Every structure is written in structure tokens, then in C-alpha cells.
Amino acid sequence: MSGTTVVVHRDASALAAAVAARLATALVDAQSRRGSASVVLTGGTIGIESLSVLRQTPARAAVRWQRVDVWWGDERFIPAEHPDRNDRQARAALLDSLDLDPARVHPMGHAGGLDGNDVDAAAVRYAAELGRSTGGAFAVPGFDVVLLGMGAEGHTASIFPESPAAHDDRPVFGVRGCPKPPPTRISLGFGALCAAREVWLVVAGEDKAQAVALALSGAGRVQVPAAGAVGRQQTLWLLDEAAAAQLPKELRRR
């Protein structure tokens, strides 16, 4: 049964360093158990900063990167070369510096790609790729770690409060009308996110404090989608002091 742990770090820089170190350890541990590991990456300032720190961390050398599957939790449905794409930012921050197996890196579809501008078809294609990675036994793999950020209103991946996506249990779907640009995206749904062994919510900033407090005080996934992202074995809320400002002291661990 999943347990929830809150870990608070001094500031955003300390948080990024801790996430980088924790991720390297988690991937090594997974490879020790099974020979391979899988991670779902996120975008956003703190998510990309964590990847940048990992690039510079000696601990990254302990990971057998050829045996790591890399997925994404959501993506902006814009042209592949657009600088706002989560996959482009992750490649610049970390992935391009690693000895990855290209066949094990799984970016989401882009506008003008194999499915043209049909975001729903691109989402179906990604769902099929997830299924193939399990050998057809399951709809989605049991990811080792899903990294997620959270918006000030409580959204995670591209699942926004009170939106149709918050009610959608498909593993992957197209999202239209996002309140933050661009309006069209692809997102993993709760059915995929919650298949992970561990889900890490990595959140920094005072503007996130109210949503963090709501998510950890029993809010539902429609009101605060980040509250619905729960790992099968563990859910970690990795916060800086500013994001944790409205939490009661008994919830904080340093």
C-alpha cells in the first residue's frame, strides 16, 4: 500500500540537488533488482533544473544509462523543434550528455509529426507504445519513478482542476483548451501515473503553497489533480520551504 512522505528542503537549489541525487539512487536500485529501470520526466523550472544538476553529479556514472527507459508525463503539442517542448528541454539539460539507447527514449508526438495535427491520434500512438513496452501484458509499464511538477492552481502533467482530463482514466489522452498556453497537449492520465512504483511531486515556490496544503489535506483529484497522483509503493512530496509554508509542522520532514 502506498505511503505518502513529505520532505522539505531549504530552497529551490537544494531541492533540485536532492532530487538529482535521489533519482540517481532510485535508478541504480531498480537496476540492481531487475537489470533495467524506467523514469517518467516532467518539465517546468524545478524539474529541468533537477536534470541539469544530475548532469553535473558524479553519481550519474553509477547508472547504466543504456538500460534506462525514459518517458514523459505530458507534452506541449507543438512542432518538434519548438524550445518549449519538454523533451527538448530535457535533452539539453541532461539526456544529450548520456549514453542512452535511442530505442528506449520515448518522446510524445508533436504537431506536424506522424499524426499531423491530430492530438488524439498522437495520444493513441503513445498509449500503444506504452503497451508494447510491456510485451502486451499490461496497458502501461510499472514505471520505477514518475517525476511530476505542480502548478499554482494544483494541476499536474496536463491535468487541470475541474477539467475533463481530471475525470479521464485512459492511460494517455489529448488535452484541449488548457488554461495555460499552449492549449493543446498530450498527457498521461491517472491510470498511467498511478501505475508507477513511486510518484514524486517536486514543487518549489510560495505561489504553490496553498495547492500543496490542499493536496495534502485530503483534496480530491478533480479539485487538485496533483492529489490524485499516487505511487503504488510510495508517494513523495519533495518541496522547498516556500512551497511547504502552509503545511502543519508535523507533516514536514527534513
N, C-alpha and C positions, 0 to 999 in steps of 0.2 A: 504494500500500500504506500502511496506517495506521501512523503512528508515535506513540509514547507519550512525553509530556513531563510532567515534574513541576515545578511552580512553587510555592515556599514563601513565604508572607507572614508578617509579624511576628506578627499576631494576627487574631482574627476580624473586627474592624472594618476592618483593612487588606485582608483577603481580600475582604470584601463590596464595598469601594470598587473593588478591582481587577477583580472580576467585572463590576460595573456598567459600568466603562469599557471592558472588553474586549467586552462584549455589544453596547454601542452601536457600537463599531468594526466588529464582525463583521456586524451588520445593515446598516450603511452599505456595507460592502464587497460584501455579497451583492446589494444593490440596485444598486450600480454595475455589477455583472456582468450581472444579469438583470432589473432593474427591480422585483423584489419579494424578500421574504425570509421565512423561516419559523423559528420557535423553539418548542421544547417546554419548558414551565416545570415546575418542581418545587416542592414545599412544603418544610416544615422551617424551622428557625430561620434558618440561614445563607442558604438560598435566598430566603426572603421578605425578609430584611434587604438582600440584594443588590438586589432590586427596589425597595425603599424608597430606597436610595441612588441608584439610577438615576433615580427620580422627581425628585430634587433636583440631578441632574448637568446642567450646561449642554449636555453632549454629546448629550443625548437629542433636542435640537432638530434635530440633523443627520439623524435617522432620519425617513423618510417613513412615518409610522405607518399611514396608510391602505393601505399596500402591504405590511403585515406580517401573516402568518398566525400565530395563537397557538394552540398545542395544549398538552395536559397529558400528563405521563408516567404519572401514576396519580391516583386519586381515591378518597376515602372514600365508600362507597355509603350515604349518609345524606341526610336531607332537604336541599333546595337552599339553604335559609336557615341551615343549621347553621354556626356560626362556625368549625368545624374543617375545613370544606371547603377544599381547596387553591385552588379557583377564587375563592372569596370572599376569602381572604387575599390572593391576587394582585391582585384588583381593588382592594382597599383600599390595598395597598402601592403600586401603580403604574397598573394598567390604567384605572381610572376617571378618571385625570388625563390620559389620552392621547386623541388624535383617531383612534381605531381605527374600522375598518369592522366593524360588528357581525357581518356575514356571514362575516368572517374570524377570528372568535374562536370557538373550538370547545371548550366545556366538556364534560366527560364527564357521562353520565347520573347521575341521583340517585334515591334511594329515593322512591317515590311519584310518579315522573315518567311519561314516556310508556310505560315498560315496567313500571309498578307497582313491585313489589319483586323483579322478576326480573333479577338482576345479569347473568346470562348473555345475556339478550336486549339489555340495555343495552350490553354489550360488543360484541355483533354489530352493533348500530346504530352504535357509534363506529367499528368497523372499516369499515363501509360508507361512513361519512363520510370517512374517510381515503382510501378508494379513489376516491370521487367527486372528491376534490380533485386527483387526478392525471389526470382525464379518462378514467379507466378503463384507462389504460395500465399501471399498477402497483398493487400492493396497498396500498402506503404511499408517501407523498411522500419525497423525499430531503431531509429537514429540513436547514437550514443549521446549526443548533446545537440539541443536546439538553442541557439542564441537568439534572443529577441530584445528589441527595444520597446519603448512605450512613449506615446505622445502625451502631451499635457492633458488631453481630454480622455485618455485611457485606451487609445487604440493600440493594437499590436499587430505585427505583419501589416496587411492592408485591411484589417477588420476594424471598422469604426463603430462607435457606440450607436445603438438603435438602428443599425443598418441591416439590410438583408443578409449580408455576409455573417453577421453575428448569430444568425439562425441557421446557417448552412453547414451541414456536416459532411459535405463532399470533401475528399482529400485536397483537391485543388479546384479553383474556380476563377473566372474572370470577374473583376470588380469594376463597376462603372459609377460615375458620379461621386468619387471620393471628395470629401470637403477640402483636402489638401491637394494641390497640383502635383503631378498631372492627374486628371480624374480617372484615367483608365489604367488598371493594373492587373497583375496576376498574384494570387495569394494562396498559400497553404491554408487549409481550414483546420478547425479544431480536431477533426478526425485524424489528420496527419500530425499536427503539432503534439497532440497528447499521446501519440504512439511512441514518442521518444522516451528513452530511459531517464534522461534528465532534461529539464527545461530551465534555462537561466534567463531571468528578466534583468537586463543590465540597464540601469536608469540613473541619470545624473541631472541635477538642476532643480532649483527651487520651484520652477513652474510645474514640475511633475509631482510635487509633494502631496497635493490633495488627492490626485488619482491613485498614488501609491497607497495612501491611507485607506481610501475606499476599497481598493482591490484586496487589501489585507484585513479588512474588517467585515468581509462576507458579501461584498457586492457580487452580483451575477455577471455573466459574460456578455449579456446584452447591454447592460449599463456601463460596464468597464470591461471590454474584451480581454485586456491583459489578465484579468482574474480567471478567465477560462482556460488559460494555457497552463496545463499541469502535467508534469512528467510522471511516468509510471512508477519510478523509484524515488525520484527526488525533484522538488521544485525549489530553485534558488532565486531569491531576490537579492541581487548584488547592487548596492546603492552607494551614492556618496552622501555626505552629511546633509547637503541641501535637499536632496530627494527624500531623505528619511525624516525631515524636520517635523512632520505631523504624526509620526508613529509614537505610540507609547514606549517608554524606555524598556519595558520587559520584552518587547519584540526585537530589539536590536542586539546583534552580536558583532563584536569587533575582533 
